[in-house]
Amino acid sequence: MKTDESLKIVKKFCENFIKGNRTAMMQEMADDVQWIYPGEPDIYYAGTFTGKAAVPEFFKRLASSVETLEFSTKDFIAQDTRVAVNGFIRGYSISTENEFESEWTMIFELKDQKIKRCQTYLDTAKIAAAFWVA
């Protein structure tokens, strides 16, 4: 797989993520995808979700926990079957209404033109603090 193909797939995925089009997002994933989001146990939707059937649980938990006010991509850096995306998120906890913001990086690994793995890096302390009641 060429770098430009990997980049095209990840950009399409990110566009659908921003639009909230989960069906289109899932079409870009391999059946045995691994989705990794840091912050367990302080962040309810954090964890490792393995398999295309498990990943929607992440998005379900995210949607029930967070109201996203801004989610944007900034940089795409690609090499062969790996793509790194830098961006920004701002939102608030639905349960506490406490706001948070963080820059983030998502590292995608692709195989056979599908997303095989995605690992997110961000300031989990800022996000977890939004769920705490003062």
N, C-alpha and C positions, 0 to 999 in steps of 0.2 A: 504494500500500500504506500502510495506517495504522500509526501507531506501535505501537498495542496488538497488531496482528498480527505485526509484526516482533519485538516483545518475547516473544510467545508462542512463536514458532518458535525463537528463541535459547534461551529457558529450557528448552524441550523438548530441544534439542540438548545443553545442558549437563547436564541430568538423565541423558541417555543416555551422555554422556561419563563421568560419575561412576560409572554402573553398568557401564561397559565394553561397552555394547551398540553395537558398531561398525556393524552392519547398519542399525539405526535412525538412527544419526548420519549415515550416508551418504545415507539417504533425504531428509534435510533439505538436501542440497547440490545446487547446480546442476551440470549436466554440465560446464560450463567453469569450475568453482570454482578459486580461487587460494588456496592455504594457505601462509602465510608464517610461519616460525619462525626467530628469530635465533640466531646463534652459530656459523655456519660459519667455519672448518673444525673448531673445537675441540669442538663438540657433534655427535656422529655423526648424530643424527636431525634436525639443523637444515637448513633450506634452503627453497626455494620449490618447491612442488608444484602443478603446473597441470593441471587436468582431474580429473574424478571417478575416473578409472582410476589416477591417480598418487597421490592423497591416501592410500590405504591403505598405501602404502610408508612414509609418515611414521609412521603408527601401528605398523606392523610394526617399524620401527627403534626407535621409542620403547619398545615392549614388550620388545625384546631387550636394551635398554641400561639401563633404569631400573625399579626397583621403587618404585612410588608408595605412600607410607605415609599421606599425606593430600592430598586435592585438594578444595578447597571454593570455592564462589562466595560473594561478599560483597554486591556492589552491581551492579545492572543499571540502566544509563542509556540511554534510547532517544529517538531523534528520527527520525521518518519511517522510512527504510529502513536506518538505522544504529543499532547497539546496541553499547555498551561494557560489558564485564563485568570487574569487579575480583574477584580471589580470591587464594588462597594454595595453594602446593604444598610438600610436604615428601616427600623420598624419598632413594634412594641409588643409586649406580652399581652395577650388577650385577658389573662387572669388578673394581672396587676395593673395594666395600662402603663407600666414603666417602659420608657423608650430605650433603645440601644442603637448603636451604629458600629460598623466594623468594615475595614477593608478585608477582602478575602482572596484566596487563590484556590482554584480547582484544577487538579491534575487529572487529565483523561488519558486512558490507554485504550487503544482500539485494536480490534482484530476482525478480519473479514468484513470490513466496512461497518462495524458495529462498536458501540461503546462497551468495552469489556470491564473497565474499572474506572471509578471516579472517587478521588479522595479530596476532601475539602479541608482547607487550613484557614482559620480565622481566630479572632480574639474571643475565645470561649468564655473568659472571665466576664467580659462586658455583657455578653448575651445571657449568661447564667444569672448575673446580678439583676437583670430585668425581670426575672421570675421570682425574686425574693420580695417578700412583703416587709417593709421597714417598720 
